[in-house]
Each structure stands twice: as structure tokens, then as C-alpha cells.
């Protein structure tokens, strides 16, 4: 099958509404060790030498991006299939902290330093690791403002 034939079939699927998220929709896209907010910019994209269901432009995140002098250029990622492993519906709750960000978490009544190691991990807002002891803890969305701060 030629690239033109694949493009035509993908276009026909797009016209039928075969994908869950319209262009311009904010989603969570799989990238590195977690999921990041982004916007769907294209359906059935062939530009990455493969047939991908979505091309998604990630929102700017501290420490994530292509370094260009003093700023970071946004990153675009591809979701090869329209499944939650690659692209998910964005929740109404926006995390205040990013992966690798230094924070303090409430542990046994006091705050200890550590860093966020995952965002939106199995339904929890954050996965956090203590800086010194290393144990991990998850923070559900409804408790995050009481248990984490920077």
C-alpha cells in the first residue's frame, strides 16, 4: 500500500469521526515517564514515517522541550493509536506541579522534601519520592493542595 493510499484511507476514517478527540481538544498525551497536557493538532498524521492517529503539541512544561538558548520550544508527540495508553481525556483538575519538580509532601504530620516523579499515575494526581529516604507516595487529586506544596 502506498503512502498516498494510506493517507486517503486515514482521511476517510477522519471524515467518519473515527477518533475520540477532535482537533484542538486538550488531552493528556503519553510522554517520557508520564502524561502531559497537550492539544490535538492533526489526525492521521504520516509525518513521523508511520501512520499515527494523532499529532499532539504538548503544553510548555518546565524542563520539557527542545532547548533553544534561553527558552524551550514546544514538543510534538504522536499517538499511534486512539487508546488510553497513548492519549487520554484531560481531567478538569490541572496539576500545579510538574514531573521532576521539587516539592514538600506531608508525611506523618510534617513536610519533607522530595520531587514529583509522575503526574496522573493510575488516577492519582501525583507520585512523589522523598529526597532522602526514597519511599514513594501517591496523592489523589482531591487531597493534593493539603499534602503537597513547593
C-alpha positions in Angstrom: 0.0 0.0 0.0 1.4 3.4 -1.0 1.7 6.4 1.3 -1.0 8.1 -0.8 -3.4 5.2 -0.3 -2.8 5.1 3.4 -3.4 8.9 3.6 -6.6 8.5 1.6 -7.9 5.8 3.9 -6.9 7.8 7.0 -8.7 10.8 5.7 -11.9 8.7 5.1 -11.7 7.5 8.7 -11.3 11.1 9.9 -14.4 12.2 7.9 -16.4 9.4 9.6 -15.4 10.7 13.1 -13.4 7.6 13.8 -11.3 9.3 16.5 -12.4 10.3 20.1 -10.7 13.7 20.2 -11.4 16.5 17.7 -8.5 18.7 16.5 -8.0 21.5 19.1 -9.0 19.3 22.1 -6.9 19.4 25.2 -5.8 15.9 26.1 -3.2 14.0 28.2 -0.5 12.5 26.0 2.0 9.8 27.0 5.5 11.3 27.0 8.6 10.0 28.9 7.6 8.9 32.4 4.0 10.2 32.5 1.2 12.0 30.8 1.4 15.7 29.8 -1.3 18.2 28.8 -1.3 19.0 25.1 -3.6 19.9 22.2 -4.5 17.7 19.3 -3.1 19.4 16.2 -3.6 16.7 13.5 -5.5 13.5 12.8 -4.0 10.5 11.0 -0.5 12.0 10.7 2.1 10.5 8.4 4.9 12.9 9.1 6.8 10.6 11.6 7.3 7.9 9.0 4.4 6.0 10.4 0.6 6.1 10.4 -0.3 7.8 13.7 -3.9 8.5 14.9 -2.9 11.9 16.5 -0.2 14.5 16.5 -0.3 16.4 19.8 1.5 19.6 20.7 2.5 19.5 24.4 1.9 22.5 26.6 5.1 24.2 27.9 6.4 22.5 31.0 9.5 23.4 32.9 12.3 21.2 31.9 10.4 19.7 28.9 11.2 20.9 25.4 13.9 21.4 22.9 16.4 23.8 24.4 16.9 26.9 22.2 19.2 29.3 24.0 17.2 30.6 27.0 13.8 29.2 26.0 12.3 25.8 25.3 10.5 25.1 22.0 7.3 23.1 22.5 7.4 19.4 21.8 5.0 17.5 19.5 4.3 13.8 20.1 2.5 11.2 18.1 -0.2 8.8 19.4 0.0 5.7 17.1 -3.5 4.5 18.2 -6.5 6.1 19.7 -6.2 4.2 23.1 -5.6 5.5 26.6 -2.1 4.1 26.7 -1.1 6.9 24.3 -3.8 9.6 24.6 -6.4 10.2 27.3 -9.2 12.6 28.1 -7.8 15.6 30.0 -9.2 15.8 33.5 -10.8 19.1 34.8 -8.1 19.2 37.5 -4.8 20.8 36.4 -1.7 19.7 38.4 0.2 22.6 40.0 3.5 20.6 39.9 5.5 19.1 37.1 7.5 15.8 36.9 10.9 16.4 38.5 9.7 19.5 40.3 11.0 19.8 43.9 8.1 19.9 46.4 7.4 19.1 50.0 4.8 16.5 51.0 3.1 16.0 54.3 4.3 12.7 55.8 3.2 11.7 59.3 2.3 15.3 60.3 5.3 17.1 58.9 6.5 18.2 55.5 9.5 16.5 53.9 11.4 17.5 50.7 11.3 15.4 47.6 10.2 15.5 44.0 7.3 14.7 41.8 8.1 11.5 39.8 4.8 11.1 38.0 1.7 13.1 37.2 -1.7 11.3 36.7 -0.5 8.0 37.8 -3.3 5.4 37.8 -5.9 8.0 38.7 -3.8 9.8 41.4 -2.7 13.4 40.8 0.9 12.8 41.7 3.5 10.2 42.6 6.1 11.7 44.9 9.5 10.4 46.2 11.2 11.6 49.4 14.6 13.1 48.7 16.5 11.2 51.4 14.6 8.0 52.2 13.2 7.4 48.8 9.8 5.8 49.6 7.1 6.8 47.2 3.6 8.1 47.9 0.6 8.9 45.7 -1.6 11.9 46.2 -5.2 11.7 44.9 -6.5 14.9 43.2 -8.9 15.9 46.0 -6.1 15.9 48.6 -3.2 17.4 46.6 -3.5 21.0 47.9 -3.3 19.7 51.5 -0.4 17.3 51.1 1.9 19.0 48.6 3.4 22.4 48.3 6.5 24.0 46.7 
